Amino acid sequence: MNDILIVEDEDVIRKALRRLLERNDYRVQEAASVTEAQQNFTLDDFDLIITDLRLPGAPGTDLIQNTESPVLVMTSYASLRSAVDSMKLGAVDYVAKPFDHDEMLEAVRRNIELHAGDDRSSASRTRRNGQRGQPQLGEMIGSCKSMTTLYDKIRKVGPTEATVLIRGETGTGKELVAKAIHNRSSRADKPMISVNCAAIPETLIESELFGYEKGAFTGANTNRIGLIEAADGGTLFLDEIGELPMEAQARLLRFIQENEIRRIGSVQARTVDVRLICATHRDLKNMARDHDFREDLYYRISVIQLELPPLRERGKDILEIAEAVLQRSSERLGKEEMHFSPKAIQAITTYIWPGNIRELENAVERAVILSDGPEIDNDELDIDLELVDVSQIRTKQKPQNKPRKDPEPSKSSSNSALDPNEDLSLEDYFQRFVLEHQDSMSETELAQKLGVSRECLWERRQRLGIPRKKSSKTA
């Protein structure tokens, strides 16, 4: 059983979080301030410390420098800039308010497992050097559950010769996954040839892949090696393989089955040793059923299937990726060290990013170019918070018969007349606060007091059945 220390000065929040953790078999201690935690406990004895940023007296980040135990920070949307700064100081993770039960439990489980086998002094040095210690692979960034699962599969499949099919929306980074697989294989010192099948005209795709002999067709003035042959000994990455014409699919199938190619216009086959990795944003199985893709080829290329999640489903990874892109872009453009404003952070973490990482990279680079100072605001990002797709958020809610998701109000709600000893869940607390104050506060004021965005407040009103009264103020 793991030991956890909660450092939080709001009784309602602290007790609700303690009950949640104890119900899931964690031993929990609690303190209302950094000073109380240091006086009453040996901080290094805990497997994880969960602390709020804003506490009476010393801030929660002071715990990072005074313990070798991993520190997870809680913060509201309004303080996300501080959360990012705390990660640079050495916090292992953060949970943005409002959070739900599943989100908190997953963060606790993940961070305890990540540091379970670490040498404590080594782990402490790593955190104090500002390294997050999250699982990453190659150029890929992120530590959400789906990415952690993906990393594990890459480590397993990389050293093999299995053909891999990577599935994911456009712009999610499928080529990075292919590079990570190649780099973990015995072919890492050989070339990896990348081919975007959608970018090559249908009339040229076969000659590009398989090459041709002089005189094979008009304009074939010399012998030309194909891309498959060029990858001999290494890896061939066929991106958007769903766009491959049927004729080319038939030739590709023979190559996979026989490890042989025949240049256009040649009667002699050549043996090649190539590992094949494919990627697509389309449903190849349905395409095969509709005879738009060869069924036998589909089963040949999908020995191992890897799913790459869209950016909108990657939680706090979005901000981590944005920070990395910001640093890279500012260095490339010769700008001084830059950072996101709180409003920009809220925009980045609530926007649905239909173009995924590619769209995020473009937005950040545009902001770096247009910004006159070190701070990137939402205006430079050109992200409209009113365009957040709340319906997408609602579809992800779990059925009501499962454990409820409880938002957590910020410190500014501490003046509520709620009894700390009352057995309230955080969702009950949210509902009571809104009902008690909606007649005297505008929607903007309610959202600010609860430490959430207006969009989040609206969504939770719909889910909890608390419609806004007509007599309420409008923002």
PLY file of the C-alpha trace (Angstrom):
ply
format ascii 1.0
element vertex 475
property float x
property float y
property float z
element edge 474
property int vertex1
property int vertex2
end_header
0.00 0.00 0.00
1.37 3.41 -1.01
1.59 6.45 1.26
0.36 9.83 0.03
0.48 13.26 1.68
-2.14 15.86 0.74
-1.18 19.49 1.39
-4.31 21.61 0.92
-5.79 24.32 3.16
-9.45 23.94 2.06
-11.04 21.36 4.37
-13.76 20.32 1.92
-11.31 19.66 -0.90
-8.73 17.95 1.32
-11.22 15.62 2.98
-12.96 14.73 -0.30
-9.62 13.91 -1.91
-8.59 11.85 1.09
-11.80 9.80 0.90
-11.26 9.21 -2.81
-7.70 7.96 -2.31
-8.52 5.82 0.72
-11.36 4.14 -1.18
-8.72 3.15 -3.73
-6.38 1.56 -1.16
-3.92 4.38 -0.53
-2.73 5.38 2.95
-3.26 9.12 3.26
-1.98 11.85 5.60
-2.94 15.50 5.32
-1.66 18.96 6.15
-3.06 22.45 5.65
0.22 24.20 4.82
3.83 23.61 3.89
4.92 24.45 7.42
2.49 21.95 8.95
3.63 19.26 6.53
7.30 19.80 7.36
6.68 19.90 11.12
4.43 16.84 11.35
5.88 14.48 8.75
9.10 13.23 7.20
8.39 14.19 3.62
10.74 11.61 2.11
8.64 8.79 3.60
5.80 9.36 1.12
5.42 7.72 -2.28
3.70 10.87 -3.56
2.92 14.36 -2.27
-0.15 16.15 -3.69
-0.08 19.88 -3.01
-2.01 22.94 -4.03
0.05 25.81 -5.41
-1.57 28.56 -3.36
-1.33 27.89 0.37
-1.18 30.06 3.49
2.44 31.05 3.99
4.91 29.26 1.73
3.66 28.14 -1.71
3.29 24.45 -2.50
6.34 24.56 -4.79
8.55 24.92 -1.70
7.97 21.22 -1.06
9.78 20.31 -4.28
13.13 21.52 -3.01
12.65 20.00 0.44
11.91 16.37 -0.40
13.07 13.56 -2.61
9.49 12.28 -2.95
7.65 13.09 -6.21
5.41 16.15 -5.95
2.15 16.49 -7.90
0.74 20.01 -8.10
-2.96 20.98 -8.17
-3.93 24.25 -9.81
-6.85 26.09 -11.37
-7.02 27.18 -15.01
-6.23 30.72 -13.90
-2.89 29.53 -12.49
-1.79 27.20 -15.27
1.18 29.44 -15.98
2.36 28.76 -12.44
1.80 25.04 -12.98
4.13 25.10 -15.96
6.71 26.97 -13.90
6.40 24.40 -11.12
7.14 21.63 -13.63
10.35 23.44 -14.50
11.21 23.54 -10.80
10.85 19.77 -10.63
7.21 18.85 -9.98
6.55 15.48 -11.60
3.04 16.36 -12.80
0.08 18.69 -12.36
-3.69 18.29 -12.31
-5.73 21.26 -13.51
-8.93 22.18 -11.70
-11.67 21.21 -12.14
-10.57 17.58 -12.23
-12.55 14.38 -11.98
-11.99 11.23 -9.96
-10.62 9.21 -12.86
-8.17 11.93 -13.86
-6.78 12.28 -10.36
-6.52 8.52 -9.77
-4.75 8.01 -13.09
-2.24 10.79 -12.30
-1.57 9.30 -8.85
-1.16 5.76 -10.18
1.07 6.81 -13.06
3.43 8.94 -11.01
3.77 6.42 -8.18
4.61 3.69 -10.71
7.08 5.92 -12.55
9.06 6.62 -9.39
8.57 3.32 -7.57
11.93 1.90 -8.62
13.91 5.13 -8.65
16.79 5.78 -6.34
15.39 8.64 -4.27
18.50 10.83 -4.37
18.80 10.27 -8.11
15.16 11.10 -8.64
15.55 14.25 -6.58
18.53 15.42 -8.64
16.57 14.78 -11.81
13.63 16.87 -10.64
15.81 19.71 -9.42
17.48 19.85 -12.79
14.05 20.63 -14.19
13.55 17.32 -16.00
10.03 16.07 -15.85
10.87 12.39 -15.88
7.82 11.56 -18.00
7.97 8.64 -20.43
9.01 9.89 -23.86
10.42 8.16 -26.91
12.57 9.77 -29.57
11.07 13.10 -30.61
7.63 12.21 -29.26
6.40 14.09 -26.21
3.69 13.20 -23.74
2.73 10.91 -20.89
-1.03 10.42 -21.13
-2.27 6.85 -20.78
-2.72 6.23 -24.51
0.79 7.52 -25.29
2.34 5.46 -22.49
0.67 2.38 -23.98
1.96 3.36 -27.42
5.54 3.74 -26.12
5.37 0.28 -24.58
4.21 -1.27 -27.85
6.95 0.54 -29.81
9.60 -0.85 -27.46
8.23 -4.36 -28.01
7.73 -4.23 -31.77
10.82 -2.13 -32.64
13.43 -4.93 -32.40
11.28 -7.32 -34.46
10.86 -7.54 -38.24
7.05 -7.36 -38.05
5.18 -5.16 -40.52
3.44 -2.31 -38.68
0.32 -0.28 -39.53
0.05 3.07 -37.73
-3.44 4.54 -37.55
-4.24 8.11 -36.62
-5.74 11.36 -37.80
-3.82 13.66 -40.11
-1.24 15.72 -38.25
-0.88 13.46 -35.20
2.76 12.54 -35.85
2.61 9.11 -37.47
6.04 9.56 -39.07
7.56 10.16 -35.62
6.18 6.78 -34.53
7.71 5.16 -37.61
11.09 6.76 -36.83
10.92 5.53 -33.24
10.27 1.97 -34.45
13.14 2.19 -36.96
15.54 3.59 -34.36
14.82 0.69 -31.99
15.39 -1.94 -34.67
18.56 -3.68 -35.84
18.26 -1.50 -38.96
18.79 1.77 -37.10
22.13 2.41 -38.85
20.49 1.89 -42.27
18.31 4.38 -44.14
14.61 4.92 -43.48
12.88 6.00 -46.69
9.59 7.88 -46.20
7.01 8.03 -48.99
3.75 10.00 -48.88
1.53 7.99 -51.20
-1.02 10.81 -51.39
1.57 13.28 -52.67
2.68 11.26 -55.73
0.49 11.35 -58.88
-1.23 8.05 -59.59
0.56 7.73 -62.94
3.98 7.98 -61.28
3.54 6.01 -58.07
4.66 2.65 -59.49
7.79 4.04 -61.15
8.65 5.93 -57.94
8.30 2.85 -55.75
9.73 0.17 -58.03
12.00 2.11 -60.41
12.28 1.58 -64.16
14.64 0.53 -66.94
15.84 2.80 -69.69
13.29 2.87 -72.53
10.46 1.41 -70.44
8.25 4.35 -71.40
8.52 7.75 -73.03
10.93 9.88 -71.06
12.73 6.94 -69.40
16.16 7.96 -70.67
18.16 6.17 -67.96
17.79 3.35 -65.48
16.30 4.55 -62.20
16.28 2.84 -58.83
12.95 2.82 -57.00
12.33 3.91 -53.42
11.81 0.32 -52.22
15.18 -0.68 -53.61
16.76 2.44 -52.11
15.57 1.26 -48.68
17.37 -2.10 -49.06
18.69 -3.12 -45.63
16.64 -0.41 -43.92
13.02 0.62 -43.43
10.37 1.79 -45.90
7.65 4.03 -44.46
4.55 4.31 -46.65
2.44 7.16 -45.31
-1.23 7.38 -46.35
-1.11 3.91 -47.90
-4.88 4.06 -48.30
-4.31 6.39 -51.28
-2.28 3.78 -53.16
-3.85 2.81 -56.54
-5.03 -0.78 -56.98
-2.33 -1.59 -59.55
0.41 -0.44 -57.19
-1.23 -2.39 -54.35
-0.88 -5.61 -56.35
2.83 -5.00 -56.99
3.37 -4.07 -53.33
1.69 -7.29 -52.21
4.08 -9.36 -54.32
7.05 -7.48 -52.84
5.83 -8.25 -49.29
5.25 -11.93 -50.08
8.43 -12.63 -52.07
10.85 -9.89 -50.92
11.38 -9.21 -54.60
10.78 -6.26 -56.90
10.89 -5.89 -60.63
11.58 -2.50 -62.17
9.13 -1.31 -64.81
10.38 -2.56 -68.17
12.66 -5.20 -66.66
12.32 -8.98 -66.86
14.70 -9.59 -63.97
13.52 -9.58 -60.33
15.73 -8.19 -57.57
15.75 -9.45 -54.00
15.53 -6.69 -51.39
15.62 -6.77 -47.60
13.24 -4.06 -46.38
11.13 -3.68 -43.27
7.76 -2.12 -44.07
5.91 0.38 -41.88
2.64 1.84 -43.15
0.36 4.62 -41.90
-3.12 5.86 -42.70
-5.88 8.11 -41.40
-8.50 6.00 -43.18
-10.34 2.83 -42.10
-8.61 0.28 -44.31
-10.71 -2.59 -43.02
-13.92 -0.92 -44.20
-12.20 0.08 -47.43
-11.27 -3.56 -48.01
-14.87 -4.59 -47.33
-16.01 -2.03 -49.93
-13.32 -3.24 -52.37
-11.51 0.11 -52.28
-8.41 -1.54 -50.81
-7.05 -5.05 -51.34
-8.12 -7.26 -48.46
-5.09 -9.53 -48.80
-2.77 -6.50 -48.67
-4.59 -5.15 -45.61
-3.92 -8.32 -43.63
-0.29 -8.36 -44.80
0.48 -4.84 -43.59
-1.49 -4.98 -40.33
0.47 -7.64 -38.47
0.89 -5.07 -35.70
-1.51 -2.11 -35.47
-0.62 0.99 -33.45
-3.18 3.68 -32.63
-2.02 7.29 -32.34
-4.57 9.40 -30.41
-5.71 12.82 -31.68
-4.31 15.81 -29.83
-7.68 16.72 -28.28
-7.66 13.42 -26.33
-4.17 13.81 -24.86
-4.96 15.98 -21.83
-2.03 17.85 -20.35
0.25 16.56 -23.12
-1.16 19.40 -25.24
0.47 22.06 -23.08
3.74 20.14 -22.84
3.90 19.85 -26.63
3.05 23.54 -27.01
5.87 24.49 -24.61
8.36 22.38 -26.57
7.21 23.89 -29.88
7.45 27.40 -28.39
11.03 26.83 -27.27
12.03 25.34 -30.61
10.35 28.10 -32.63
11.75 30.97 -30.56
15.28 29.54 -30.85
14.95 29.03 -34.59
13.62 32.56 -35.12
16.25 34.13 -32.86
13.73 35.37 -30.26
14.40 35.68 -26.53
12.97 33.08 -24.17
9.17 33.22 -24.48
6.21 31.94 -22.47
2.43 31.65 -22.74
0.06 33.94 -20.86
-2.63 32.31 -18.64
-5.26 33.16 -21.26
-3.15 31.55 -24.00
-2.69 28.44 -21.85
-6.44 28.16 -21.32
-6.99 28.52 -25.08
-4.39 25.86 -25.87
-5.82 23.36 -23.40
-9.51 23.84 -24.28
-9.37 24.12 -28.09
-10.14 20.85 -29.91
-7.26 21.13 -32.45
-8.89 19.54 -35.54
-5.51 19.78 -37.32
-3.76 18.09 -34.37
-0.04 18.68 -33.72
0.53 20.20 -37.16
-2.08 22.88 -36.43
-0.60 23.49 -32.98
2.89 23.94 -34.45
1.58 26.44 -37.00
-0.34 28.41 -34.35
2.67 28.66 -32.02
5.09 29.60 -34.80
2.68 32.30 -35.98
2.44 33.62 -32.43
6.22 33.72 -32.03
6.55 35.70 -35.26
3.80 38.20 -34.38
4.63 38.71 -30.70
6.53 41.88 -29.77
7.49 40.70 -26.29
8.37 37.55 -24.35
4.74 36.66 -23.52
2.47 34.91 -26.03
-1.17 35.93 -25.62
-4.30 34.37 -27.10
-4.51 37.13 -29.72
-1.23 36.01 -31.30
-2.32 32.35 -31.21
-5.57 33.35 -32.93
-7.55 30.75 -30.97
-11.14 31.74 -30.20
-12.23 30.39 -26.82
-15.86 30.70 -27.88
-15.19 28.01 -30.51
-14.42 25.33 -27.91
-16.57 22.33 -28.89
-18.41 21.65 -25.64
-20.47 18.90 -27.29
-17.22 16.98 -27.77
-16.60 17.26 -24.04
-20.08 16.06 -23.17
-19.80 12.94 -25.31
-16.83 11.83 -23.23
-18.78 11.87 -19.95
-19.11 8.44 -18.40
-22.54 6.96 -17.53
-23.98 8.27 -14.30
-23.86 4.85 -12.61
-20.07 5.03 -12.58
-18.03 7.01 -10.03
-18.86 10.66 -10.43
-16.39 13.23 -11.62
-15.94 16.02 -9.17
-14.69 19.47 -10.07
-12.70 21.31 -7.53
-13.28 24.99 -6.79
-10.38 27.35 -6.37
-9.30 29.11 -3.22
-11.58 32.07 -3.88
-14.62 29.93 -3.08
-13.47 29.35 0.49
-15.91 31.96 1.87
-18.88 29.70 1.07
-21.00 28.78 4.07
-20.51 25.05 3.50
-19.69 22.93 6.51
-16.22 21.34 6.04
-17.26 18.34 8.11
-20.31 17.65 5.92
-19.80 14.56 3.74
-19.90 16.41 0.41
-18.33 15.26 -2.82
-16.59 17.93 -4.87
-19.45 17.73 -7.38
-21.94 18.43 -4.58
-19.76 21.36 -3.54
-19.79 22.73 -7.08
-23.57 22.38 -7.34
-24.21 24.01 -3.95
-21.90 26.91 -4.72
-23.60 27.66 -8.05
-27.10 27.46 -6.59
-26.18 29.73 -3.67
-24.45 32.43 -5.72
-25.98 32.45 -9.21
-28.51 35.16 -8.29
-25.81 37.54 -7.09
-23.00 36.76 -9.56
-22.64 36.87 -13.31
-21.52 33.76 -15.20
-18.05 35.25 -15.54
-17.83 35.91 -11.79
-19.05 32.38 -10.98
-16.47 30.86 -13.31
-13.68 32.96 -11.81
-14.65 32.02 -8.26
-14.71 28.34 -9.17
-11.44 28.57 -11.09
-12.92 27.27 -14.36
-13.65 28.65 -17.83
-17.12 29.88 -18.77
-17.37 27.02 -21.25
-16.65 24.50 -18.49
-19.22 26.16 -16.20
-21.85 26.00 -18.94
-21.09 22.35 -19.70
-21.35 21.35 -16.03
-24.64 23.27 -15.68
-26.07 21.14 -18.51
-24.72 17.89 -17.09
-25.91 18.58 -13.53
-29.26 20.02 -14.60
-28.66 23.54 -13.21
-29.99 25.83 -15.97
-29.06 29.49 -15.72
-31.90 31.55 -14.31
-33.16 34.46 -16.38
-32.79 36.72 -13.38
-29.06 36.00 -13.17
-26.63 38.63 -14.29
-25.07 38.25 -17.70
-21.45 38.80 -18.51
0 1
1 2
2 3
3 4
4 5
5 6
6 7
7 8
8 9
9 10
10 11
11 12
12 13
13 14
14 15
15 16
16 17
17 18
18 19
19 20
20 21
21 22
22 23
23 24
24 25
25 26
26 27
27 28
28 29
29 30
30 31
31 32
32 33
33 34
34 35
35 36
36 37
37 38
38 39
39 40
40 41
41 42
42 43
43 44
44 45
45 46
46 47
47 48
48 49
49 50
50 51
51 52
52 53
53 54
54 55
55 56
56 57
57 58
58 59
59 60
60 61
61 62
62 63
63 64
64 65
65 66
66 67
67 68
68 69
69 70
70 71
71 72
72 73
73 74
74 75
75 76
76 77
77 78
78 79
79 80
80 81
81 82
82 83
83 84
84 85
85 86
86 87
87 88
88 89
89 90
90 91
91 92
92 93
93 94
94 95
95 96
96 97
97 98
98 99
99 100
100 101
101 102
102 103
103 104
104 105
105 106
106 107
107 108
108 109
109 110
110 111
111 112
112 113
113 114
114 115
115 116
116 117
117 118
118 119
119 120
120 121
121 122
122 123
123 124
124 125
125 126
126 127
127 128
128 129
129 130
130 131
131 132
132 133
133 134
134 135
135 136
136 137
137 138
138 139
139 140
140 141
141 142
142 143
143 144
144 145
145 146
146 147
147 148
148 149
149 150
150 151
151 152
152 153
153 154
154 155
155 156
156 157
157 158
158 159
159 160
160 161
161 162
162 163
163 164
164 165
165 166
166 167
167 168
168 169
169 170
170 171
171 172
172 173
173 174
174 175
175 176
176 177
177 178
178 179
179 180
180 181
181 182
182 183
183 184
184 185
185 186
186 187
187 188
188 189
189 190
190 191
191 192
192 193
193 194
194 195
195 196
196 197
197 198
198 199
199 200
200 201
201 202
202 203
203 204
204 205
205 206
206 207
207 208
208 209
209 210
210 211
211 212
212 213
213 214
214 215
215 216
216 217
217 218
218 219
219 220
220 221
221 222
222 223
223 224
224 225
225 226
226 227
227 228
228 229
229 230
230 231
231 232
232 233
233 234
234 235
235 236
236 237
237 238
238 239
239 240
240 241
241 242
242 243
243 244
244 245
245 246
246 247
247 248
248 249
249 250
250 251
251 252
252 253
253 254
254 255
255 256
256 257
257 258
258 259
259 260
260 261
261 262
262 263
263 264
264 265
265 266
266 267
267 268
268 269
269 270
270 271
271 272
272 273
273 274
274 275
275 276
276 277
277 278
278 279
279 280
280 281
281 282
282 283
283 284
284 285
285 286
286 287
287 288
288 289
289 290
290 291
291 292
292 293
293 294
294 295
295 296
296 297
297 298
298 299
299 300
300 301
301 302
302 303
303 304
304 305
305 306
306 307
307 308
308 309
309 310
310 311
311 312
312 313
313 314
314 315
315 316
316 317
317 318
318 319
319 320
320 321
321 322
322 323
323 324
324 325
325 326
326 327
327 328
328 329
329 330
330 331
331 332
332 333
333 334
334 335
335 336
336 337
337 338
338 339
339 340
340 341
341 342
342 343
343 344
344 345
345 346
346 347
347 348
348 349
349 350
350 351
351 352
352 353
353 354
354 355
355 356
356 357
357 358
358 359
359 360
360 361
361 362
362 363
363 364
364 365
365 366
366 367
367 368
368 369
369 370
370 371
371 372
372 373
373 374
374 375
375 376
376 377
377 378
378 379
379 380
380 381
381 382
382 383
383 384
384 385
385 386
386 387
387 388
388 389
389 390
390 391
391 392
392 393
393 394
394 395
395 396
396 397
397 398
398 399
399 400
400 401
401 402
402 403
403 404
404 405
405 406
406 407
407 408
408 409
409 410
410 411
411 412
412 413
413 414
414 415
415 416
416 417
417 418
418 419
419 420
420 421
421 422
422 423
423 424
424 425
425 426
426 427
427 428
428 429
429 430
430 431
431 432
432 433
433 434
434 435
435 436
436 437
437 438
438 439
439 440
440 441
441 442
442 443
443 444
444 445
445 446
446 447
447 448
448 449
449 450
450 451
451 452
452 453
453 454
454 455
455 456
456 457
457 458
458 459
459 460
460 461
461 462
462 463
463 464
464 465
465 466
466 467
467 468
468 469
469 470
470 471
471 472
472 473
473 474
